[in-house]
Amino acid sequence: MGASVCGIVVRCLVSGQFTGLEWLFVALCRNAELDVYAFQFYRKRGVYLKCVGLLLLEYIAELYMVPWLKCSRKICCLGWITSGCMWATCQDTGNRRDHTLVTYGIYRYLRHPSYTGYFWWTVGLCILMGNPISVIVFPSVMWSTYRSRVKFEEETLQKMFGQEYTDYKKQTFIGIPLL
C-alpha cells in the first residue's frame, strides 16, 4: 500500500509541475502580475480539479485492475529474484548442466519479465518526460533488441527443454507487443 500512496503523491507532484512552473515564471518575469489569476487554470479550477481527480481515479483503478502497468521495474526485479541462479546477464547457450526451467512466481505469467518490465519502463519514462521523438525511438530500439534476444533465448530453451518448453509457452506470454 505504501508504494501505491507514493505513486499517487508522485503523480500529483508531476501534474502540479506545470502550474508550479507557470507561477515561477510569472514570479520571476512579471512580478507585478503575481496573484491567483496568474495561474492559467484558476478561472477554470473546477474543470482542472476534475481532471486531476480523474487522473488519480484512473491511477487507482489501474493499480488494482492491471497492476503490472504500474510496476514495470518491479517486474524486472521479480524476474531476477524468482529465477535466482538461472538468471544471467549474458545469453545462455544451453551449456549449463544445472539449468532448470523456471515456471513459478512471475514466470508463471511472463516468459521474459526482465525484458517486459524494462520495455514498459522506457515507454512510461519517455511519456512522463514529454519527449515525443523518444517515445517512438527509444521503445523501438528496445523492441528491436529484445526481438533478437527473445528469438535466440526461446530457440535455446526449446532445444534444452523440448515439449516442456512448448507447453510452458502456451501458458505464458512475453508482454511486449508483437513479440
Stockholm file with secondary structure:
# STOCKHOLM 1.0

chainA/1-179         MGASVCGIVVRCLVSGQFTGLEWLFVALCRNAELDVYAFQFYRKRGVYLKCVGLLLLEYIAELYMVPWLKCSRKICCLGWITSGCMWATCQDTGNRRDHTLVTYGIYRYLRHPSYTGYFWWTVGLCILMGNPISVIVFPSVMWSTYRSRVKFEEETLQKMFGQEYTDYKKQTFIGIPLL
#=GR chainA/1-179 SS CHHHHHHHHHHHHHHHHHHHHHHHHHHHHCGGGCSGGGSTTSTTHHHHHHHHHHHHHHHHHHHHHSGGGGCHHHHHHHHHHHHGGGCCSSCCCSCCTTCCCCCSGGGGTBSCHHHHHHHHHHHHHHHHHTCTTHHHHHHHHHHHHHHHHHHHHHHHHHHHHTHHHHHHHHHCBCCSTTC
#=GC SS_cons         CHHHHHHHHHHHHHHHHHHHHHHHHHHHHCGGGCSGGGSTTSTTHHHHHHHHHHHHHHHHHHHHHSGGGGCHHHHHHHHHHHHGGGCCSSCCCSCCTTCCCCCSGGGGTBSCHHHHHHHHHHHHHHHHHTCTTHHHHHHHHHHHHHHHHHHHHHHHHHHHHTHHHHHHHHHCBCCSTTC
//
